[in-house]
Amino acid sequence: MFQKILIANRGEIALRIQRTCRELGIPTVAVHSTADSEAMHVRLADESVCIGPPSAKDSYLNIPAILSAAEITGADALHPGYGFLSENANFAEMVEAHAMTFIGPSPQHIRMMGDKITAKAAMAALGVPLVPGSDGAVPDIAAARAAAERIGYPVLIKAAAGGGGRGMKVAQRPEDLEDAFSVARTEARTAFGNDAVYLEKYLDRPRHIELQIMADSFGNVVHFGERDCSLQRRHQKLLEEAGSPALTPRARDALGLVATQALTKIGYRNAGTLEFLYQDEQFAFIEMNTRLQVEHPVTEMVCGVDLVREQIRIACGAELGYRQSDIRFTGHAIECRITAEDPTTFVPSPGRVTAFHAPGGLGVRVDSALYAGCVVPPYYDSMVGKLIVHAPTRAEAVARLRRALAEFAISGIQTTIPLHQRIVEDATFQAGDYTIHWLEQFVAAG
């Protein structure tokens, strides 16, 4: 087992990783910006190192500072969490070059899946079904028009190096394409330093289904079931479920078989999530995330497994120690992402938290680094916590979520808790009969 792990992240995910390390008896090192000097992940770490000023590019994206922090504290492994440098293949290579272990996939697979065009080509070669789209990047509007005519309108223009909905635009008709193409390329260049885009068929009523996998260095690959992430606003997930209300056990098994076989063939290692669109009982691969997902707790709740612990074990060279048939899915879990935003306008609401009370009781979990008196800085992602509930059935999980949301109290800043309360009361959500387009319409209707 590792002697000391540096956590190259902040907030709730840094705290989440710390908890597993503490249970395993592994000391942790927290890195932080000057804006996070009083953050909970800093307070609870065994050691902490300030790595720069508030701006993420000068702190949590500052590779030399992070590597220096690891060296001076004697860390022999590094966990990147999610976001920031978690899917930066160059960073993973540099960690390994400094005689430390990167707790995640190999740089080769991070690089392969980090470019969506390359990822789709790799999956297509392995027999994984895709959404109809362009053959690689489209270099100019003429090529985009030709691809769109072949695919059929409406089409979705997507950044090859994208994520989080940036560099993604819809063209409903041919006359919409030029503006959408231009805006998508500009957003992609600004956000990722890469303006390459490609086209996909825009599906009218899909579900967003993702599959959690884990693989060791001995060729063993298993999946921990699917998550339904269809409740999105501007391509940002707000609420996730495990399992999906839309999938049958047969569909789940078929998806799991295709995904695990594909990742076995490429020799993938550690945690990963394959994301699909699901419509008319057909799956189509869209991308893979080579890291731990924000929504991993719902999987942990239905499977009873600590995914961070598994990541650490595999990084240490251990075998999985179990087969697919050993994994059991029990009950239903739902997660609400709580952000520091106005629940109606979604304007960010940083500031000092004057009071904080987390809900409790059977089947309720809160992953958050907030505490009364802490400051939510304006420099980073606005998510400040996750409320996760688990119950024997989906109906019971919805009832438990309603109760837990009513107990959740955060003062001093605005949060999206009221929006989640509205969603839970809606008949469409209660029936589980929603698509990735539903939440946008729900929010617009007020």
ABEGO torsion letter per residue (X at the ends): XBABBBBBBBEAAAAAAAAAAAAAGBBBBBBBBAAAAABAAAAABABBBBAEBABAAABAABAAAAAAAAAAAGBABBBAEBEEAAABAAAAAAAAAAGBBBBEBBAAAAAAAABAAAAAAAAAAAGBBBBBBBBEBBABAAAAAAAAAAAEOBBBBBBAABEGGBGBBBBABAAAAAAAAAAAAAAAAAAAGBABBBBBBBBABBBBBBBBBBBBAAGBBBBAEBBBAABBBGGBBABBBOBBAABBAAAAAAAAAAAAAAAAAAGBBEBBBBBBBBBGGBBBBABBBBBBBAAAAAAAAAAGBBAAAAAAAAAAGBBAGBBAAABBBBEBBBBBBBBBBBAAAGBBBBEBBABBBBBBEBGBBBBBABBBGBBBBAABBABAEBBBBBBABAAAAAAAAAAAAAABBBBGBBBAAAAAAAAAABAAAAAGBBBAAAAAAAAAAX
